[in-house]
Amino acid sequence: MTNRLADTLSPYLRAHADNPVDWYPWGTEAFAEAERRGVPLLISIGYSTCHWCHVMARESFADPVTAAAINENFVAVKVDREEHPDVDGAYMAAASAFTQNLGWPLTVFATPRGRTFYAGTYWPPVARQPLPAFRDVLAAVHEAWTVRRAQAEESADAVTAALVQAAASTPSDLPDAGAIATAAMSIAEREDPQFGGFGGAPKFPVATTLRFLQTPLVRREAPDAAAAAERALEAMRASALRDEDGGFFRYATRRDWTVPHYERMLTDNAQLLEVALDAGDESTARGIAAFLVRALRRDGGGFGAAQDSESWIDGQRSEGGYYLRPVAERGELEPPAVDAKVITGWNGLAIAALARAGAAFAEPEWVHAAAEAAEHVLRVNRDGSGDLVRASLDGTASAAVATTADVALLADGLFALALATGDVAWAVEGRALLDDALTGLAGDPLLAENGIATAPDQTDGDLPSGASAVASASLTAWLLGAGDRYRDAAAQKVREHAAPAVGQPFAHGSLLRVAAGLVDAPRQLVVVTESPDGALASAARGADADAVAIVSPAQARAFADAGFELFEGKAGAGEQAFDCRSFVCRLPVSDPAELALPR
């Protein structure tokens, strides 16, 4: 059957449109139908480049017998986790009450109000120890709902109550340099001494953690931990995790970084570009930037979410087969598909990384690509009221609301673009978005309407949490001179999550990175010149600083007029460089050698 998914904006949902399962997209229609029929919801969550999602689709959702059992006893809902991260987070948190093996596809059984009473991930079509067959799971859940419905609903309510309680946070003091250094050393204790990186198999890049270990505070107070980050990058760039064309795969299935899971995510590569940039690894940075611009950039300028692990080779689906061919031979093959969703926050990460790298390595094409992506997201990813939405596809905006992380990550990207271009308009737009994020954004309306406990976005996994994204953007706004209230906002976010961050630093790399930035007095360099490619500007770009702005006198005045006090009084005659520490600037200099001073 061609079902309700055919006209959705999600490539993942569209791929299931011809399943014999009578799928509904996430929305009120599915909830109402489950209530009308008195049956549970079967909520299946995944994304388009997820290998095991493809496997379960082929094995179970395309099977008429399995589909018939689903259609008879459940209302089936298919969710793209990249389009609805709040929904994914809520059900992932609920699923943790039933299994510790969390991942995607995520398979959730919920009451007609959407409250979880059983969950798991991938189930095979026939039993494979220790996994039961998916049809047996369906039969057992149906029996439980039919015979013990009150017990199932009670269990669902208990899970909801526990999640609400877990969401509470108690602010504490800001961590000092000693606490941050101790947290960094705790992370370093998890280093794999033989193969680099952290932990065993599967082994992930953990870019959020690496960026924390690269902060000036950690380099100074915990140099061994900073060295562990450098070793991790060195191991990854020399391993099978890095494709010949420069892009990085999602993770390695083995401890020695071999046998990658071949999907390539925008989030990983954008953040690893920042890691390579901060490590001074120009070759790796150039490879990642080239991959982003060549493979993930879409018509209109936005960046797609990911490139698939699978492709067609000789009439068959192959996982990784395309990437195992030498680059010179790939032109003969159809490349793996790119999920063309332009996700607001993920594009913010790419905009920031390309803007910074483009400025540092004198690559104006990268800065231009960042600007085009920003223009696309700000123009297309809007609803009828002008508010940002989560994503768009082929120029059409999704109905899914933007998350707090989306808005803050985009704001941070726009600040980086302002520094790279000298155009204050990007900073003004970023400040407005950040103000929206600070006032609080409404989450998914269906979750709220049904009292479904949302998972607090408090940990930094493959990308910064909402709290970390807001804290980071606020700190950047303060560095640009937007006002002390933004530093206060960053500090408040860190205080709210300081205790768990210090206690579990590996899961809070982005937040700890902001905490480190709050401890050290920042170095800000402003070069006022009509020669942005001159020696003074080049020296500033190569300096060790938290913010580098290369602006003309007119641009400096525009920043100051827009309320960014870092630029006040700096539009005088002649070429000058201002070296500032927490807005206290030394006398202006014109000798490039003066900017080589350490922090």
C-alpha positions in Angstrom: 0.0 0.0 0.0 1.0 3.6 -0.5 0.3 5.1 2.9 0.4 8.4 4.7 4.2 8.7 4.5 4.5 9.3 0.8 4.0 13.1 1.0 6.0 13.8 4.2 9.2 15.8 4.1 11.4 13.1 5.7 13.4 10.9 3.3 13.3 8.2 6.1 9.5 8.2 6.2 9.2 8.3 2.4 11.4 5.2 2.2 8.6 3.3 4.2 5.7 4.7 2.1 5.2 1.4 0.2 5.5 -0.9 3.3 2.4 -3.1 3.9 2.5 -1.6 7.4 -0.3 1.1 7.7 2.1 3.8 9.0 1.1 7.1 10.4 3.5 10.0 10.7 4.0 11.5 14.2 0.9 13.6 14.9 -2.6 13.8 16.5 -4.2 11.5 13.9 -2.3 8.5 15.1 -3.1 9.2 18.8 -6.8 9.7 18.0 -6.9 6.4 16.0 -5.3 4.4 18.8 -7.8 5.9 21.3 -10.7 5.1 19.0 -9.6 1.5 18.5 -8.4 1.0 22.1 -5.0 -0.4 20.9 -1.4 0.5 21.7 0.8 2.7 19.6 3.8 1.0 18.0 6.3 3.9 17.6 9.3 3.1 15.3 12.1 5.7 15.4 15.1 5.8 13.1 16.7 7.9 10.4 17.6 7.5 6.8 21.2 6.6 7.0 20.8 4.1 9.8 22.0 0.6 8.7 20.0 -1.4 11.2 16.9 0.6 10.4 17.3 -0.5 6.8 17.7 -4.1 7.9 14.6 -4.2 10.1 12.6 -2.5 7.4 13.6 -5.2 4.9 13.1 -8.1 7.3 10.0 -7.1 9.1 8.2 -3.9 7.9 8.2 -5.1 4.3 7.0 -8.6 5.3 3.2 -8.9 4.7 2.6 -11.4 7.6 4.4 -9.2 10.1 2.7 -6.1 8.8 -0.7 -7.8 9.1 0.0 -8.5 12.8 1.0 -4.8 13.3 -2.0 -3.4 11.5 -4.4 -5.7 13.4 -3.2 -5.0 16.9 -1.5 -1.6 16.9 -1.5 1.9 15.4 2.0 2.1 13.8 3.8 5.5 13.9 7.1 6.1 12.0 9.3 8.9 13.4 12.4 10.4 11.9 14.6 11.1 14.9 16.5 13.9 13.0 13.2 15.7 12.3 11.8 15.2 15.8 14.7 15.1 18.3 12.4 15.9 21.2 10.2 12.9 20.4 13.3 10.7 20.0 14.8 12.0 23.3 11.5 11.4 25.2 11.1 7.8 24.0 14.8 7.0 24.3 14.7 8.0 27.9 11.6 5.9 28.5 13.1 3.0 26.7 16.1 3.0 29.2 13.6 1.6 31.8 13.4 -1.6 29.7 16.8 -2.0 28.0 20.3 -0.7 28.4 21.1 -1.5 24.7 19.8 1.8 23.4 20.0 2.8 19.8 18.2 2.8 16.5 15.9 1.6 15.3 14.1 2.3 18.5 10.8 0.4 18.9 8.4 1.6 21.5 5.0 0.3 22.6 2.9 3.0 24.2 -0.6 3.6 25.5 -3.0 5.6 23.2 -1.8 8.7 25.1 1.8 7.9 24.0 3.1 6.7 27.4 5.7 3.9 27.1 5.0 0.5 28.6 7.6 -1.5 26.7 10.5 -0.8 24.4 13.5 -2.2 22.6 15.6 -1.6 19.6 16.2 -4.0 16.7 14.4 -7.3 16.8 15.1 -9.9 14.0 12.4 -11.8 12.1 13.4 -15.1 13.7 14.8 -15.6 17.2 18.6 -15.1 17.4 19.9 -15.4 21.0 19.6 -13.3 23.0 17.0 -11.6 20.8 13.5 -12.9 20.4 11.7 -12.8 17.1 9.9 -9.5 16.3 6.7 -11.4 15.7 6.9 -13.0 19.1 7.4 -9.6 20.7 4.4 -8.3 18.9 2.3 -11.2 20.1 3.5 -10.9 23.7 2.8 -7.1 23.8 -0.6 -7.7 22.3 -1.4 -10.3 24.9 -0.1 -8.1 27.7 -2.3 -5.2 26.5 -5.4 -7.4 26.1 -5.1 -9.4 29.4 -3.2 -7.0 31.7 -4.0 -3.5 30.3 -4.3 -1.9 33.7 -0.9 -3.1 34.7 0.6 -1.9 31.4 -0.9 1.6 31.9 0.3 1.7 35.5 3.8 0.8 34.3 3.7 3.6 31.7 2.6 6.2 34.3 5.4 5.1 36.6 8.0 5.6 33.9 6.5 9.0 33.1 6.7 10.1 36.8 10.3 8.8 37.2 11.4 10.8 34.1 9.7 14.0 35.4 11.6 13.6 38.7 14.9 12.9 36.9 14.6 16.1 34.9 15.0 18.3 38.0 18.4 20.0 38.4 20.0 21.7 41.3 22.3 24.7 40.5 25.7 24.6 42.1 28.8 26.8 42.0 30.8 27.3 38.9 33.6 24.8 38.6 37.1 26.4 39.1 40.3 25.6 37.2 41.1 22.8 39.6 37.8 21.0 39.2 37.9 21.4 35.4 41.4 20.0 35.2 40.4 17.1 37.4 37.5 16.4 35.1 39.8 16.5 32.1 42.2 14.0 33.8 39.3 11.8 34.6 38.5 11.6 30.8 42.1 10.9 30.0 42.0 7.9 32.3 39.7 6.3 29.7 42.2 6.7 26.9 43.0 3.5 24.9 46.8 3.4 25.4 47.3 1.1 22.4 45.0 2.5 19.7 44.2 6.0 20.9 40.7 7.4 21.5 38.6 6.5 24.5 37.0 3.2 25.5 36.7 0.0 23.5 34.4 -1.1 20.7 32.4 0.5 19.3 34.6 3.5 19.3 33.3 7.0 18.5 35.1 10.2 17.7 33.4 12.0 20.6 34.2 15.4 19.2 32.4 17.2 22.0 34.9 15.7 24.5 37.9 16.4 22.3 37.0 20.1 21.9 36.9 20.4 25.7 40.3 18.7 26.1 41.7 21.3 23.6 40.8 24.3 25.6 43.6 26.6 26.8 42.8 25.8 30.4 43.1 22.1 30.0 46.3 22.5 27.9 47.8 24.5 30.8 46.4 22.7 33.8 46.1 19.1 32.5 48.6 18.8 29.6 48.4 15.0 29.6 44.7 15.1 29.0 45.1 17.6 26.2 47.7 15.3 24.7 45.2 12.5 24.8 43.0 14.5 22.5 45.8 15.1 20.0 46.6 11.4 20.0 42.9 10.6 19.4 42.9 12.8 16.4 46.1 11.4 15.1 44.8 7.9 15.5 41.5 8.7 13.7 43.1 10.5 10.8 45.4 7.5 10.1 42.7 4.9 10.4 39.8 3.4 8.4 37.5 5.8 10.2 38.7 8.5 7.8 37.7 8.0 4.2 40.2 8.6 1.4 38.2 11.7 0.4 38.7 13.3 3.8 35.3 12.7 5.4 34.9 10.7 8.7 32.6 7.8 9.2 30.2 7.6 12.2 32.2 5.2 14.3 34.4 2.1 14.2 33.0 -1.2 15.2 36.4 -2.4 16.5 38.7 -1.0 19.1 41.6 -0.4 16.6 39.4 2.0 14.5 38.8 -0.6 11.8 35.5 -1.8 10.2 33.7 1.6 10.3 30.0 2.0 10.4 30.0 3.7 7.1 27.4 6.5 7.4 28.9 10.0 7.4 27.1 12.6 9.5 27.1 16.3 9.2 27.4 16.7 13.0 30.5 14.6 13.3 32.4 16.1 10.4 31.5 19.7 11.3 32.8 19.3 14.8 35.8 17.3 13.7 36.7 20.2 11.4 36.8 22.4 14.5 38.9 19.8 16.3 41.4 19.6 13.5 41.5 23.4 13.3 42.2 23.8 17.0 44.9 21.1 16.7 46.6 23.0 13.8 46.1 20.0 11.6 45.6 21.7 8.3 45.6 18.6 6.1 42.8 16.9 8.1 40.8 20.1 8.2 41.1 20.6 4.5 39.9 17.1 3.8 36.8 17.5 6.0 35.9 20.9 4.6 36.2 19.5 1.1 33.9 16.6 2.0 31.3 18.9 3.5 31.2 21.2 0.5 31.4 18.5 -2.2 29.2 15.7 -0.7 26.8 17.2 1.8 26.1 20.6 0.3 22.7 20.7 -1.3 21.1 22.9 -4.0 20.3 26.3 -2.4 23.4 26.2 -0.1 22.2 24.2 2.9 24.0 21.1 4.1 22.3 17.7 4.2 22.1 15.6 7.3 24.2 12.6 6.4 25.5 10.3 3.6 24.2 6.7 3.7 26.3 3.7 4.6 24.6 1.7 1.8 24.5 2.0 -1.9 23.6 -0.1 -5.0 26.5 -2.1 -6.5 25.8 -4.6 -9.2 22.1 -4.6 -8.5 22.4 -5.3 -4.8 22.4 -3.2 -1.6 25.9 -3.0 -0.2 27.0 -1.6 3.1 30.3 0.2 2.8 31.1 -1.3 -0.6 31.3 2.1 -2.3 33.7 3.4 0.3 35.9 0.3 0.1 36.7 1.2 -3.5 39.6 3.5 -4.2 38.5 7.1 -4.8 39.6 6.9 -8.4 37.2 4.0 -9.1 34.2 5.5 -7.4 33.1 7.5 -10.4 32.0 4.2 -11.9 29.5 3.7 -9.1 26.3 5.4 -7.9 27.3 7.1 -4.6 25.4 6.5 -1.4 22.4 8.7 -1.0 22.5 11.9 1.0 19.7 12.6 3.4 18.9 16.1 2.0 17.1 17.4 5.2 18.6 20.8 6.0 18.6 20.6 9.8 18.8 24.1 11.5 21.2 23.4 14.3 23.3 21.0 12.4 23.8 23.6 9.7 24.8 26.0 12.5 27.6 23.6 13.4 28.8 23.5 9.7 28.5 27.3 9.3 30.7 27.9 12.4 33.3 25.3 11.4 33.6 26.4 7.7 33.6 30.1 8.7 36.4 29.6 11.2 38.4 27.3 9.0 37.9 29.5 5.9 39.2 32.5 7.8 42.2 30.6 9.4 43.3 29.0 6.1 42.5 31.9 3.8 39.8 29.9 1.9 37.1 32.4 1.0 35.1 29.6 -0.8 34.5 27.9 2.6 33.4 31.2 4.2 31.1 31.8 1.1 29.7 28.3 1.6 29.0 29.0 5.2 27.2 32.3 4.3 25.1 30.6 1.7 24.0 27.9 4.2 23.1 30.6 6.7 21.1 32.5 4.1 19.3 29.3 3.2 18.4 28.3 6.7 17.3 31.8 7.7 15.1 32.0 4.6 13.7 28.5 4.2 13.6 27.0 7.7 10.7 29.2 8.8 7.0 28.5 9.6 4.1 30.8 8.6 4.8 33.0 11.6 8.4 33.5 10.8 9.7 31.2 13.6 12.5 28.8 12.9 11.6 25.2 12.3 13.7 22.1 12.8 14.4 21.3 9.2 13.5 21.7 5.5 13.7 19.5 2.5 14.0 20.7 -1.1 13.1 24.2 -0.1 10.0 23.2 1.9 9.9 23.8 5.7 9.0 20.9 8.0 6.2 21.3 10.5 8.5 20.1 13.3 9.5 22.8 15.7 13.0 24.0 16.2 14.7 22.9 19.4 16.6 25.2 21.8 19.8 23.6 20.6 18.9 24.3 17.0 18.4 28.0 17.6 21.5 28.4 19.8 23.8 26.4 17.5 22.6 28.5 14.5 23.3 31.7 16.6 26.8 30.5 17.4 27.4 29.8 13.7 26.2 33.3 12.8 28.6 34.8 15.3 31.5 32.8 13.7 30.4 34.0 10.3 30.3 37.6 11.5 33.9 37.3 12.7 35.0 35.6 9.4 33.3 38.2 7.2 33.4 41.4 9.2 29.6 41.8 8.5 27.8 42.8 11.7 24.4 41.7 10.2 25.3 38.1 11.0 26.0 39.0 14.6 22.8 41.0 14.9 20.8 38.1 13.6 22.7 35.7 15.9 22.0 37.8 18.9 18.3 37.9 18.1 18.1 34.2 17.8 20.1 33.7 21.1 17.6 36.0 22.9 14.8 33.7 21.7 16.7 30.6 23.0 17.3 32.3 26.3 13.6 33.1 26.8 12.7 29.5 26.3 11.2 27.7 23.3 8.1 25.5 23.3 8.9 21.8 22.7 6.9 19.3 20.7 3.2 20.2 21.2 2.0 16.6 21.0 4.3 15.5 23.8 3.1 18.4 26.0 -0.6 17.8 25.2 -0.4 14.2 26.3 1.8 14.8 29.4 4.6 12.7 27.9 7.7 13.3 29.9 10.4 14.9 27.8 14.0 13.9 28.3 16.0 16.9 29.6 18.6 17.7 26.9 21.5 17.9 29.4 24.3 15.7 28.1 26.7 16.2 25.3 26.8 13.1 23.1 27.4 13.4 19.4 26.6 17.1 19.6 26.1 19.7 22.3 23.0 19.6 24.4 20.5 22.4 24.4 22.0 23.8 27.7 25.5 23.6 26.3 24.5 25.2 23.0 22.9 28.1 24.8 25.8 28.5 27.1 28.3 28.5 24.3 26.4 31.0 22.1 26.0 33.2 25.2 29.7 33.1 25.9 30.5 34.0 22.3 28.0 36.9 22.3 29.8 38.2 25.4 33.2 37.9 23.7 31.9 40.0 20.9 30.9 42.7 23.3 27.1 42.1 23.4 27.0 42.7 27.1 27.7 41.1 30.5 24.2 39.7 30.6 25.3 37.1 28.1 28.2 36.0 30.2 25.8 35.8 33.2 23.5 33.6 31.0 26.4 31.3 30.1 27.4 31.0 33.8 23.8 30.2 34.9 23.6 27.4 32.4 26.9 26.0 33.6 25.8 26.2 37.2 22.6 24.4 36.5 24.5 21.4 35.2 27.9 21.7 36.9 27.5 18.9 39.4 26.7 16.1 36.9 29.2 17.6 34.4 32.1 17.4 36.9 30.9 14.0 38.1 30.5 12.5 34.6 32.8 14.7 32.4 32.9 12.4 29.4 29.1 13.1 28.9 29.5 16.8 29.3 32.3 17.9 27.1 30.6 20.9 25.5 29.4 22.2 28.9 32.8 21.9 30.4 34.3 23.7 27.4 32.1 26.7 28.3 33.0 26.3 32.0 36.7 26.5 31.0 36.0 29.6 29.0 34.4 31.3 32.0 37.4 30.7 34.1 40.1 32.1 31.8 40.3 35.7 30.8 39.6 35.6 27.1 42.0 37.0 24.5 40.2 39.1 21.8 42.0 40.4 18.7 40.5 43.2 16.6 42.4 44.3 13.5 41.1 47.4 11.8 42.4 47.5 8.2 41.5 48.1 4.6 43.7 45.2 3.7 42.1 42.0 5.1 44.7 39.9 3.4 47.7 41.9 4.6 50.4 40.9 7.0 48.8 42.3 10.2 45.5 40.5 9.5 47.3 37.2 8.6 49.2 37.4 11.9 46.0 37.9 13.8 44.4 34.9 12.2 47.3 32.7 13.2 47.4 33.9 16.8 46.2 32.0 19.8 43.0 33.9 20.7 39.4 33.3 21.6 38.0 35.8 19.1 39.6 37.3 16.0 37.9 40.0 14.0 39.4 41.5 10.9 37.3 44.6 10.0 37.5 47.8 8.0 37.0 51.1 9.8 33.4 51.2 8.5 32.7 47.7 9.7 34.2 48.5 13.2 31.8 51.4 13.4 28.9 49.2 12.4 29.7 46.7 15.1 30.0 49.4 17.7 26.7 51.1 16.5 24.9 47.7 16.8 25.9 47.4 20.5 29.0 45.2 20.3 31.3 47.1 22.7 34.5 45.2 21.7 34.6 47.4 18.6 34.0 50.8 20.3 36.6 53.4 19.7 38.6 51.2 17.3 37.8 52.8 13.9 40.7 55.4 14.0 43.0 56.3 11.3 45.5 53.8 9.8 45.9 50.1 10.2 45.8 49.0 13.8 45.6 45.8 15.9 44.0 45.7 19.3 45.0 42.9 21.6 42.5 42.6 24.5 42.0 40.5 27.6 38.4 40.6 28.8 37.9 43.9 26.9 41.0 45.5 28.5 43.1 46.3 25.4 46.8 47.1 25.1 47.8 50.1 23.0 47.2 49.4 19.4 50.0 48.0 17.3 50.9 47.8 13.6 53.7 45.3 13.8 52.5 41.7 13.0 55.2 40.3 15.4 53.4 42.0 18.3 50.5 39.6 17.8 52.6 36.5 18.3 52.6 37.1 22.1 51.2 34.2 24.1 47.9 34.4 25.9 
